[in-house]
Structure formats: C-alpha cells, structure tokens
Amino acid sequence: MIEALLVAPFDLGFMRRALAGCLALSLAGPPLGVFLVLRRMSLTTDVLQHGILPGIALGAMLGGAGLAAMGLGGLIAGLVVTLLAGALARATAGQEDSQLAGVTMVALAAGVAIVSTTRGVDLTHLLFGSVLAVDDAALFLMAGAGTVCLLGLALIWRPLIVESVDPGFLAAVGGGGGIWHLAFMALVVTCVVGGFAALGTLMSVGLMMLPAIAARHWAQTLAGMVGMAVAIAVMASLAGLLISFHADIPAGPAVVLTAGAVWGVGLIFGRFNAVLARRRPD
C-alpha cells in the first residue's frame, strides 16, 4: 500500500523527469529566496515573473515555440527590466521597487499583446506551466539554470552577505556593492526563467519564496535558513507531485500549495516568530 502511494508513481518516466526538474529548482531557488527575504525584496520575484513574459513571447514568435528560444528571450527580458528599473531609479532619485513595478506592468502588457498575435503559443501554458509535461529539453533548462544559480551564488556568497547586512560598509571600503546586487538579480532572473517551463511564469517563484519564508520560523542563522528552505522545497516537490498524481490536480499548483501548507504550519508552530512561540513565556 505504501509502495503504491509513494514509490510506484515514480516508475513512470514523466514523473521522474518532473521530480528531477523540481529538485533542481529546489536546490537553487530557496537560497536565493532567503537572501531576497533578508534584503526585504520578497515581492521582487513576483514582479520579475511578469517582466520575463514579453521575452518568452518573442522567443516563441521567432524561435517557433522552442524552449531554448523562449528561455533565452525570458532571460534577456528579465535582465533588461532589472537594469532599466535600476537606471530609472538612479536617474530620478526614486525608489527602485516602484520603477521596477512600472517597467514590469508595461512589459506584462506587451507580452500578452505579443502572445495574442502569435499562433501556436498558449498563454495559459506560459502563465501556469505543466510540471508533468516536462520533456528532456525542459529538464536540461531547469537543471542548467539551477547549476548556474548555485555556482554563481557560491562565487558571490561572501560579498553578498556583507552587501545585504551593511551595504554602507561595503561601499565605504570600495567593495562595489552595485556589482554584487546586479549579479544577484541576474541569478534571480535565471532561476525564475528556469522554472517557467514547468511551473509557468506565475508560479515559478513559489518554490523559491515560500520555503525561504517558512524557513525563518525554524532557523535564525543564514546557513540554517538556507538548509531548512532547501529541505522544505524538496519535501514540497515530492509531496506535491504525489498529491497531483493521486488527486488528479495540476502539479504546479500542488507543489506550491504544499510549500504554502508547510509555511502555514511554521507560522503557527515554528520555533521563531510564530503565533504560539510569541505566546510562550520567556
């Protein structure tokens, strides 16, 4: 009975590919999400997932809906949106988040317009993805994006910590804080693009942010939060795919909802900053 519920579904090739892709995103996305939470940029990914849509749509238009073309287009669009928002913030002395929101809304509208005029491109698939339809090309995209993100984060780990905690100090010692910020944002865009094939542009950040948010209720150190976030993402991927298979519901939402359920448990029963923890006497 247990084997039929937990093991037998992964005898199917499409389930193994879906699991492998989700595990790649689970290893790469949550560490980036932890830094986004620490830098008070949690909603940035929500903005970026809309900003990559015109690039994906143009890639589909020019590349015949090929995954490589759409992924490259989404990556370029995400980087352009990020760089443009930063440039506008510096030129107008405004807040980067407001500039990013404005640029992204324009990009989203342009993406929807492009998709509506392109034959053979399903807007629903682009927005919501299809985990159980992951083929070899999608798996390579997800694994490649995950590898790039992990290696890139390892290279910028130390200066990124300093820039996240005390950007003024890094600027004072000539550490080039802006460079590390741009490098970090490039990794975030890469991870978002890597997940769109399976989870879609609207859900690709769920596996990045929800485990990172949940981890704050179980750990206080950076290493502890990163490890806990990855563990939560892996568990949510495995459980979400099994729920999707047995309950016959879309896999992407099942994975994200499972991660959300884990966050809900931590929100109430977690060790730190949780509802019950705050009521315990010191």
C-alpha positions in Angstrom: 0.0 0.0 0.0 2.7 2.4 1.0 4.8 1.5 -2.1 1.8 2.1 -4.3 1.3 5.5 -2.9 4.8 6.8 -2.5 7.1 4.8 -4.9 5.1 3.4 -7.8 4.2 6.8 -9.3 7.9 7.5 -9.9 8.2 4.3 -12.0 6.7 6.5 -14.8 9.2 8.4 -16.9 7.3 11.7 -16.8 7.0 11.6 -13.0 10.8 11.0 -12.7 11.5 14.0 -15.1 9.1 16.2 -13.2 10.8 15.2 -9.9 14.3 15.8 -11.2 13.3 19.2 -12.5 11.6 20.3 -9.3 14.6 19.1 -7.3 16.9 21.2 -9.4 14.8 24.2 -8.7 14.5 23.2 -5.0 18.3 23.3 -4.6 18.9 26.6 -6.4 15.8 28.7 -5.7 15.3 28.7 -1.9 18.9 30.0 -1.1 18.2 33.0 -3.4 14.8 33.4 -1.8 16.4 33.6 1.7 18.6 36.5 0.5 15.6 38.2 -1.0 13.8 37.9 2.4 16.8 39.2 4.2 17.1 42.2 1.8 13.3 42.9 2.1 12.9 42.2 -1.6 10.4 39.3 -1.3 8.0 40.8 -3.8 10.7 41.4 -6.4 10.3 37.9 -7.8 6.6 38.5 -8.2 7.3 41.5 -10.4 10.0 39.7 -12.4 7.8 36.8 -13.3 5.6 39.2 -15.2 8.6 41.0 -16.7 10.0 38.0 -18.4 6.8 37.3 -20.4 7.5 39.6 -23.4 10.9 37.9 -23.9 9.4 34.5 -23.7 6.7 35.5 -26.2 9.2 37.0 -28.6 11.3 33.9 -28.3 8.2 31.8 -29.2 7.5 34.0 -32.1 11.0 34.0 -33.5 12.0 30.5 -32.5 8.9 28.6 -33.3 7.9 28.0 -29.7 11.2 26.3 -29.0 12.1 26.1 -25.3 15.7 27.3 -25.8 14.5 30.4 -27.7 11.8 31.2 -25.1 14.2 30.7 -22.2 16.8 32.9 -23.8 14.2 35.5 -24.5 12.9 35.4 -21.0 16.4 35.8 -19.6 17.2 38.8 -21.7 13.8 40.4 -20.9 14.3 39.9 -17.2 17.8 41.4 -17.3 16.6 44.4 -19.3 13.7 45.0 -16.9 16.0 44.8 -13.9 18.7 47.1 -15.4 16.1 49.6 -16.7 14.4 49.8 -13.4 17.8 50.4 -11.6 18.8 53.0 -14.2 15.5 54.9 -13.8 15.7 54.8 -10.0 19.2 56.4 -10.2 18.2 59.0 -12.8 15.1 60.1 -11.0 16.2 59.6 -7.4 13.1 57.4 -7.0 12.7 54.0 -5.3 13.8 51.0 -7.3 10.8 48.9 -6.4 8.4 51.5 -7.8 10.4 51.8 -11.0 10.5 48.0 -11.3 6.8 47.8 -10.8 6.1 50.4 -13.5 8.5 48.8 -16.1 7.1 45.3 -15.4 3.5 46.4 -15.9 4.4 47.7 -19.3 6.4 44.5 -20.1 3.5 42.3 -19.0 1.0 44.2 -21.2 3.5 43.9 -24.1 3.9 40.2 -23.5 0.2 39.5 -23.5 -0.2 41.5 -26.7 2.6 39.6 -28.4 1.2 36.2 -27.3 -2.3 37.2 -28.6 -0.9 37.7 -32.1 1.4 34.6 -32.2 -0.1 31.4 -33.4 0.7 28.2 -31.6 1.5 29.8 -28.3 -0.8 29.1 -25.4 -0.9 31.9 -22.9 -2.3 29.6 -20.2 0.7 27.3 -20.6 3.2 30.2 -20.3 1.5 31.5 -17.2 0.9 28.3 -15.3 3.3 25.7 -16.9 2.9 22.0 -16.8 5.2 20.0 -14.5 4.0 16.6 -15.7 4.7 17.6 -19.3 8.4 18.2 -18.6 10.5 16.8 -21.5 14.2 16.4 -21.8 14.7 19.9 -23.2 12.7 21.4 -20.2 14.7 19.2 -17.8 18.0 20.4 -19.2 16.8 24.0 -18.9 15.8 23.6 -15.3 19.0 21.7 -14.4 21.2 24.2 -16.3 19.5 27.2 -14.6 19.9 25.5 -11.2 23.6 24.8 -11.8 24.3 28.4 -12.9 22.5 29.8 -9.9 24.3 27.6 -7.4 27.7 28.2 -8.9 27.0 31.9 -9.2 25.7 32.2 -5.6 28.8 30.4 -4.3 31.1 32.9 -6.1 29.3 36.0 -4.7 28.3 34.5 -1.3 30.6 36.5 1.0 30.3 39.9 -0.6 26.5 39.4 -1.0 26.2 38.7 2.8 28.1 41.9 3.6 26.0 43.9 1.0 22.8 42.5 2.4 23.7 43.3 6.0 25.6 46.5 5.7 25.7 48.0 2.2 27.2 51.2 3.5 30.3 49.4 4.9 30.8 47.6 1.6 30.6 50.9 -0.3 33.0 52.6 2.1 35.7 50.0 1.6 35.3 50.1 -2.2 33.6 46.7 -2.3 31.5 47.5 -5.3 28.1 46.9 -3.8 26.2 47.7 -7.0 28.1 44.9 -8.9 27.1 42.3 -6.4 23.5 43.5 -6.4 23.3 43.2 -10.2 24.9 39.8 -10.1 22.4 38.6 -7.5 19.5 39.9 -9.5 20.8 38.2 -12.6 20.8 34.9 -10.7 17.2 35.5 -9.5 16.1 36.2 -13.1 17.9 33.0 -14.3 16.1 30.9 -11.6 12.7 32.4 -12.5 13.3 31.6 -16.2 14.5 28.1 -15.4 11.2 27.3 -13.6 8.8 28.8 -16.2 8.7 25.6 -18.4 7.3 23.5 -15.6 5.6 25.9 -13.2 4.8 28.8 -15.5 5.7 32.5 -15.1 3.1 33.0 -12.4 4.2 30.1 -10.2 7.9 29.7 -10.9 8.7 31.9 -7.8 6.5 29.9 -5.4 9.2 27.2 -5.0 11.8 29.9 -4.4 10.0 32.2 -1.9 7.6 30.0 0.2 10.3 27.7 1.5 12.5 30.7 2.2 9.7 32.5 4.1 8.8 29.3 6.0 12.5 28.7 7.0 12.6 31.9 9.1 10.2 30.2 11.6 12.6 27.3 12.1 16.1 28.8 12.0 17.8 32.1 12.8 21.3 31.8 11.2 21.8 32.3 7.5 23.2 28.7 7.0 20.3 27.3 9.0 17.7 29.2 7.0 19.2 28.1 3.7 19.4 24.5 4.7 15.8 24.5 6.1 14.5 26.3 3.0 16.1 23.7 0.7 14.7 20.8 2.8 11.2 22.3 2.7 11.3 22.8 -1.1 12.5 19.2 -1.6 9.7 17.9 0.6 7.1 20.2 -1.1 8.2 19.0 -4.5 8.0 15.3 -3.6 4.7 15.6 -1.8 3.2 18.0 -4.3 3.9 15.6 -7.2 2.4 12.7 -5.4 -0.7 14.7 -4.5 -1.0 15.8 -8.1 -0.7 12.2 -9.3 -3.2 10.6 -6.9 -5.7 13.5 -6.8 -5.5 14.3 -10.5 -4.9 18.1 -10.0 -2.3 20.3 -11.8 1.2 19.5 -10.5 2.5 23.1 -10.4 -0.2 24.4 -8.0 0.0 21.2 -6.0 3.7 21.8 -5.3 3.3 25.4 -4.5 0.3 24.8 -2.3 2.2 22.1 -0.4 5.0 24.6 0.2 2.4 27.1 1.4 1.0 24.5 3.8 4.4 24.0 5.3 4.7 27.7 5.7 1.3 27.8 7.5 2.5 25.1 9.9 5.6 27.1 10.7 3.6 30.3 11.0 1.7 28.7 13.9 4.1 26.1 15.4 7.5 27.3 14.4 10.4 28.0 16.9 10.8 31.6 16.0 8.4 34.5 15.2 5.4 32.1 15.2 2.0 32.6 16.7 2.5 30.1 19.5 6.1 30.9 20.1 5.3 34.6 20.7 2.8 33.5 23.4 5.2 31.3 25.3 6.7 32.9 28.4 10.4 33.9 28.2 
